[in-house]
C-alpha cells in the first residue's frame, strides 16, 4: 500500500509539472507573437509617417 501511495503522489506531481510546462510554453509563444506584432505596428507607423496625426507638442 505504501508503494502505491508513493507512486500516486509521484504521478500527481508529474502531471502538475507537465501542465505547468505546457502553460509556460504557451505563454512564451504568446509573448513572442505579441512582441513581434507590437514591433511590426511600431515599424509600420514609423514608415507610414505621422503627417495625418498631430504629435504631442505641435
Biopython code that builds the backbone (N, CA, C, O; Angstrom):
import numpy as np
from Bio.PDB.StructureBuilder import StructureBuilder

atoms = [
    (1, "UNK", "N", (0.812, -1.207, 0.000)),
    (1, "UNK", "CA", (0.000, 0.000, 0.000)),
    (1, "UNK", "C", (0.851, 1.264, 0.000)),
    (1, "UNK", "O", (0.490, 2.250, -0.642)),
    (2, "UNK", "N", (1.958, 1.247, 0.702)),
    (2, "UNK", "CA", (2.811, 2.422, 0.774)),
    (2, "UNK", "C", (3.417, 2.719, -0.599)),
    (2, "UNK", "O", (3.549, 3.878, -0.992)),
    (3, "UNK", "N", (3.781, 1.658, -1.321)),
    (3, "UNK", "CA", (4.376, 1.832, -2.648)),
    (3, "UNK", "C", (3.357, 2.460, -3.596)),
    (3, "UNK", "O", (3.708, 3.347, -4.374)),
    (4, "UNK", "N", (2.112, 2.018, -3.545)),
    (4, "UNK", "CA", (1.082, 2.588, -4.404)),
    (4, "UNK", "C", (0.821, 4.057, -4.062)),
    (4, "UNK", "O", (0.589, 4.872, -4.954)),
    (5, "UNK", "N", (0.858, 4.383, -2.798)),
    (5, "UNK", "CA", (0.649, 5.770, -2.379)),
    (5, "UNK", "C", (1.786, 6.650, -2.899)),
    (5, "UNK", "O", (1.539, 7.753, -3.386)),
    (6, "UNK", "N", (3.021, 6.175, -2.801)),
    (6, "UNK", "CA", (4.166, 6.931, -3.300)),
    (6, "UNK", "C", (4.077, 7.088, -4.816)),
    (6, "UNK", "O", (4.343, 8.171, -5.339)),
    (7, "UNK", "N", (3.709, 6.026, -5.526)),
    (7, "UNK", "CA", (3.554, 6.117, -6.979)),
    (7, "UNK", "C", (2.433, 7.083, -7.357)),
    (7, "UNK", "O", (2.555, 7.824, -8.332)),
    (8, "UNK", "N", (1.357, 7.078, -6.600)),
    (8, "UNK", "CA", (0.256, 8.003, -6.862)),
    (8, "UNK", "C", (0.672, 9.448, -6.666)),
    (8, "UNK", "O", (0.332, 10.308, -7.479)),
    (9, "UNK", "N", (1.405, 9.722, -5.596)),
    (9, "UNK", "CA", (1.887, 11.076, -5.339)),
    (9, "UNK", "C", (2.858, 11.505, -6.437)),
    (9, "UNK", "O", (2.801, 12.641, -6.906)),
    (10, "UNK", "N", (3.749, 10.601, -6.848)),
    (10, "UNK", "CA", (4.699, 10.916, -7.917)),
    (10, "UNK", "C", (3.964, 11.200, -9.222)),
    (10, "UNK", "O", (4.356, 12.095, -9.971)),
    (11, "UNK", "N", (2.906, 10.448, -9.500)),
    (11, "UNK", "CA", (2.125, 10.666, -10.716)),
    (11, "UNK", "C", (1.426, 12.025, -10.684)),
    (11, "UNK", "O", (1.395, 12.731, -11.692)),
    (12, "UNK", "N", (0.875, 12.386, -9.549)),
    (12, "UNK", "CA", (0.201, 13.686, -9.425)),
    (12, "UNK", "C", (1.200, 14.828, -9.600)),
    (12, "UNK", "O", (0.904, 15.808, -10.284)),
    (13, "UNK", "N", (2.368, 14.711, -8.995)),
    (13, "UNK", "CA", (3.396, 15.738, -9.141)),
    (13, "UNK", "C", (3.846, 15.829, -10.591)),
    (13, "UNK", "O", (4.006, 16.931, -11.116)),
    (14, "UNK", "N", (4.052, 14.692, -11.247)),
    (14, "UNK", "CA", (4.484, 14.669, -12.635)),
    (14, "UNK", "C", (3.437, 15.329, -13.536)),
    (14, "UNK", "O", (3.789, 16.104, -14.425)),
    (15, "UNK", "N", (2.160, 15.029, -13.314)),
    (15, "UNK", "CA", (1.104, 15.650, -14.115)),
    (15, "UNK", "C", (1.038, 17.159, -13.890)),
    (15, "UNK", "O", (0.837, 17.920, -14.837)),
    (16, "UNK", "N", (1.205, 17.592, -12.646)),
    (16, "UNK", "CA", (1.180, 19.023, -12.350)),
    (16, "UNK", "C", (2.335, 19.738, -13.052)),
    (16, "UNK", "O", (2.145, 20.817, -13.612)),
    (17, "UNK", "N", (3.507, 19.153, -13.025)),
    (17, "UNK", "CA", (4.650, 19.759, -13.699)),
    (17, "UNK", "C", (4.465, 19.766, -15.214)),
    (17, "UNK", "O", (4.879, 20.715, -15.880)),
    (18, "UNK", "N", (3.855, 18.729, -15.762)),
    (18, "UNK", "CA", (3.605, 18.686, -17.195)),
    (18, "UNK", "C", (2.625, 19.779, -17.611)),
    (18, "UNK", "O", (2.814, 20.425, -18.641)),
    (19, "UNK", "N", (1.587, 19.985, -16.819)),
    (19, "UNK", "CA", (0.611, 21.044, -17.118)),
    (19, "UNK", "C", (1.265, 22.417, -17.001)),
    (19, "UNK", "O", (1.052, 23.274, -17.859)),
    (20, "UNK", "N", (2.058, 22.639, -15.950)),
    (20, "UNK", "CA", (2.750, 23.917, -15.794)),
    (20, "UNK", "C", (3.719, 24.165, -16.944)),
    (20, "UNK", "O", (3.833, 25.294, -17.423)),
    (21, "UNK", "N", (4.406, 23.140, -17.387)),
    (21, "UNK", "CA", (5.316, 23.278, -18.516)),
    (21, "UNK", "C", (4.584, 23.671, -19.783)),
    (21, "UNK", "O", (5.058, 24.522, -20.535)),
    (22, "UNK", "N", (3.425, 23.057, -20.029)),
    (22, "UNK", "CA", (2.641, 23.398, -21.212)),
    (22, "UNK", "C", (2.126, 24.827, -21.137)),
    (22, "UNK", "O", (2.106, 25.531, -22.147)),
    (23, "UNK", "N", (1.710, 25.263, -19.957)),
    (23, "UNK", "CA", (1.219, 26.636, -19.786)),
    (23, "UNK", "C", (2.346, 27.630, -20.036)),
    (23, "UNK", "O", (2.142, 28.623, -20.734)),
    (24, "UNK", "N", (3.526, 27.383, -19.484)),
    (24, "UNK", "CA", (4.648, 28.297, -19.688)),
    (24, "UNK", "C", (5.099, 28.305, -21.146)),
    (24, "UNK", "O", (5.502, 29.348, -21.662)),
    (25, "UNK", "N", (5.035, 27.162, -21.810)),
    (25, "UNK", "CA", (5.400, 27.123, -23.224)),
    (25, "UNK", "C", (4.419, 27.968, -24.035)),
    (25, "UNK", "O", (4.835, 28.709, -24.926)),
    (26, "UNK", "N", (3.125, 27.867, -23.737)),
    (26, "UNK", "CA", (2.122, 28.669, -24.442)),
    (26, "UNK", "C", (2.322, 30.155, -24.158)),
    (26, "UNK", "O", (2.244, 30.978, -25.071)),
    (27, "UNK", "N", (2.581, 30.501, -22.897)),
    (27, "UNK", "CA", (2.770, 31.902, -22.552)),
    (27, "UNK", "C", (4.018, 32.475, -23.221)),
    (27, "UNK", "O", (4.022, 33.638, -23.626)),
    (28, "UNK", "N", (5.070, 31.677, -23.339)),
    (28, "UNK", "CA", (6.269, 32.129, -24.030)),
    (28, "UNK", "C", (5.965, 32.384, -25.503)),
    (28, "UNK", "O", (6.388, 33.396, -26.061)),
    (29, "UNK", "N", (5.242, 31.479, -26.121)),
    (29, "UNK", "CA", (4.870, 31.654, -27.521)),
    (29, "UNK", "C", (3.987, 32.896, -27.690)),
    (29, "UNK", "O", (4.177, 33.665, -28.632)),
    (30, "UNK", "N", (3.036, 33.092, -26.795)),
    (30, "UNK", "CA", (2.155, 34.263, -26.870)),
    (30, "UNK", "C", (2.950, 35.550, -26.673)),
    (30, "UNK", "O", (2.666, 36.554, -27.327)),
    (31, "UNK", "N", (3.938, 35.537, -25.786)),
    (31, "UNK", "CA", (4.778, 36.712, -25.559)),
    (31, "UNK", "C", (5.587, 37.049, -26.809)),
    (31, "UNK", "O", (5.700, 38.218, -27.178)),
    (32, "UNK", "N", (6.143, 36.046, -27.455)),
    (32, "UNK", "CA", (6.930, 36.277, -28.664)),
    (32, "UNK", "C", (6.039, 36.814, -29.782)),
    (32, "UNK", "O", (6.418, 37.763, -30.467)),
    (33, "UNK", "N", (4.877, 36.227, -29.972)),
    (33, "UNK", "CA", (3.959, 36.694, -31.015)),
    (33, "UNK", "C", (3.512, 38.124, -30.727)),
    (33, "UNK", "O", (3.457, 38.947, -31.641)),
    (34, "UNK", "N", (3.196, 38.428, -29.484)),
    (34, "UNK", "CA", (2.794, 39.776, -29.119)),
    (34, "UNK", "C", (3.905, 40.787, -29.348)),
    (34, "UNK", "O", (3.650, 41.890, -29.831)),
    (35, "UNK", "N", (5.139, 40.421, -29.007)),
    (35, "UNK", "CA", (6.266, 41.327, -29.225)),
    (35, "UNK", "C", (6.483, 41.582, -30.711)),
    (35, "UNK", "O", (6.758, 42.712, -31.114)),
    (36, "UNK", "N", (6.362, 40.544, -31.523)),
    (36, "UNK", "CA", (6.517, 40.714, -32.975)),
    (36, "UNK", "C", (5.418, 41.623, -33.523)),
    (36, "UNK", "O", (5.690, 42.475, -34.369)),
    (37, "UNK", "N", (4.200, 41.455, -33.059)),
    (37, "UNK", "CA", (3.105, 42.304, -33.527)),
    (37, "UNK", "C", (3.308, 43.761, -33.115)),
    (37, "UNK", "O", (3.057, 44.669, -33.906)),
    (38, "UNK", "N", (3.758, 43.985, -31.891)),
    (38, "UNK", "CA", (3.979, 45.355, -31.429)),
    (38, "UNK", "C", (5.112, 46.007, -32.215)),
    (38, "UNK", "O", (4.994, 47.160, -32.631)),
    (39, "UNK", "N", (6.205, 45.282, -32.421)),
    (39, "UNK", "CA", (7.327, 45.832, -33.186)),
    (39, "UNK", "C", (6.888, 46.098, -34.627)),
    (39, "UNK", "O", (7.280, 47.104, -35.217)),
    (40, "UNK", "N", (6.090, 45.215, -35.186)),
    (40, "UNK", "CA", (5.583, 45.438, -36.543)),
    (40, "UNK", "C", (4.695, 46.658, -36.628)),
    (40, "UNK", "O", (4.790, 47.424, -37.587)),
    (41, "UNK", "N", (3.841, 46.853, -35.651)),
    (41, "UNK", "CA", (2.956, 48.024, -35.654)),
    (41, "UNK", "C", (3.746, 49.311, -35.501)),
    (41, "UNK", "O", (3.442, 50.309, -36.154)),
    (42, "UNK", "N", (4.761, 49.297, -34.640)),
    (42, "UNK", "CA", (5.596, 50.481, -34.460)),
    (42, "UNK", "C", (6.380, 50.771, -35.734)),
    (42, "UNK", "O", (6.491, 51.925, -36.148)),
    (43, "UNK", "N", (6.919, 49.737, -36.350)),
    (43, "UNK", "CA", (7.668, 49.930, -37.587)),
    (43, "UNK", "C", (6.762, 50.448, -38.697)),
    (43, "UNK", "O", (7.159, 51.327, -39.462)),
    (44, "UNK", "N", (5.562, 49.915, -38.789)),
    (44, "UNK", "CA", (4.609, 50.380, -39.804)),
    (44, "UNK", "C", (4.266, 51.849, -39.577)),
    (44, "UNK", "O", (4.202, 52.632, -40.525)),
    (45, "UNK", "N", (4.048, 52.214, -38.332)),
    (45, "UNK", "CA", (3.739, 53.615, -38.025)),
    (45, "UNK", "C", (4.919, 54.517, -38.360)),
    (45, "UNK", "O", (4.726, 55.631, -38.846)),
    (46, "UNK", "N", (6.132, 54.053, -38.109)),
    (46, "UNK", "CA", (7.309, 54.866, -38.389)),
    (46, "UNK", "C", (7.511, 55.038, -39.892)),
    (46, "UNK", "O", (7.882, 56.119, -40.349)),
    (47, "UNK", "N", (7.270, 53.981, -40.657)),
    (47, "UNK", "CA", (7.444, 54.051, -42.103)),
    (47, "UNK", "C", (6.330, 54.866, -42.744)),
    (47, "UNK", "O", (6.575, 55.653, -43.658)),
    (48, "UNK", "N", (5.117, 54.675, -42.268)),
    (48, "UNK", "CA", (3.974, 55.379, -42.834)),
    (48, "UNK", "C", (4.092, 56.882, -42.610)),
    (48, "UNK", "O", (3.691, 57.670, -43.466)),
    (49, "UNK", "N", (4.623, 57.269, -41.503)),
    (49, "UNK", "CA", (4.758, 58.690, -41.191)),
    (49, "UNK", "C", (3.557, 59.171, -40.419)),
    (49, "UNK", "O", (2.472, 58.596, -40.518)),
    (50, "UNK", "N", (3.744, 60.209, -39.661)),
    (50, "UNK", "CA", (2.664, 60.716, -38.812)),
    (50, "UNK", "C", (2.117, 62.029, -39.304)),
    (50, "UNK", "O", (1.731, 62.867, -38.489)),
    (51, "UNK", "N", (2.065, 62.245, -40.596)),
    (51, "UNK", "CA", (1.596, 63.526, -41.117)),
    (51, "UNK", "C", (0.113, 63.725, -40.895)),
    (51, "UNK", "O", (-0.332, 64.859, -40.713)),
    (52, "UNK", "N", (-0.668, 62.650, -40.903)),
    (52, "UNK", "CA", (-2.113, 62.807, -40.743)),
    (52, "UNK", "C", (-2.503, 62.995, -39.275)),
    (52, "UNK", "O", (-3.605, 63.459, -38.984)),
    (53, "UNK", "N", (-1.612, 62.641, -38.357)),
    (53, "UNK", "CA", (-1.909, 62.784, -36.941)),
    (53, "UNK", "C", (-1.046, 63.886, -36.337)),
    (53, "UNK", "O", (0.070, 64.140, -36.789)),
    (54, "UNK", "N", (-1.576, 64.523, -35.324)),
    (54, "UNK", "CA", (-0.818, 65.550, -34.630)),
    (54, "UNK", "C", (0.016, 64.893, -33.532)),
    (54, "UNK", "O", (-0.481, 64.060, -32.774)),
    (55, "UNK", "N", (1.249, 65.268, -33.461)),
    (55, "UNK", "CA", (2.126, 64.769, -32.410)),
    (55, "UNK", "C", (2.006, 65.651, -31.184)),
    (55, "UNK", "O", (1.530, 66.782, -31.281)),
    (56, "UNK", "N", (2.420, 65.166, -30.059)),
    (56, "UNK", "CA", (2.381, 65.944, -28.827)),
    (56, "UNK", "C", (3.398, 67.085, -28.962)),
    (56, "UNK", "O", (4.540, 66.859, -29.362)),
    (57, "UNK", "N", (2.992, 68.268, -28.636)),
    (57, "UNK", "CA", (3.889, 69.397, -28.672)),
    (57, "UNK", "C", (3.842, 70.184, -29.979)),
    (57, "UNK", "O", (4.580, 71.156, -30.140)),
    (58, "UNK", "N", (3.012, 69.790, -30.880)),
    (58, "UNK", "CA", (2.897, 70.531, -32.143)),
    (58, "UNK", "C", (1.604, 71.273, -32.225)),
    (58, "UNK", "O", (1.342, 71.948, -33.220)),
]
sb = StructureBuilder()
sb.init_structure("model")
sb.init_model(0)
sb.init_chain("A")
sb.init_seg("    ")
for serial, (resi, resn, name, xyz) in enumerate(atoms, 1):
    if name == "N":
        sb.init_residue(resn, " ", resi, " ")
    sb.init_atom(name, np.array(xyz, "f"), 0.0, 1.0, " ", f" {name:<3s}", serial, name[0])
structure = sb.get_structure()
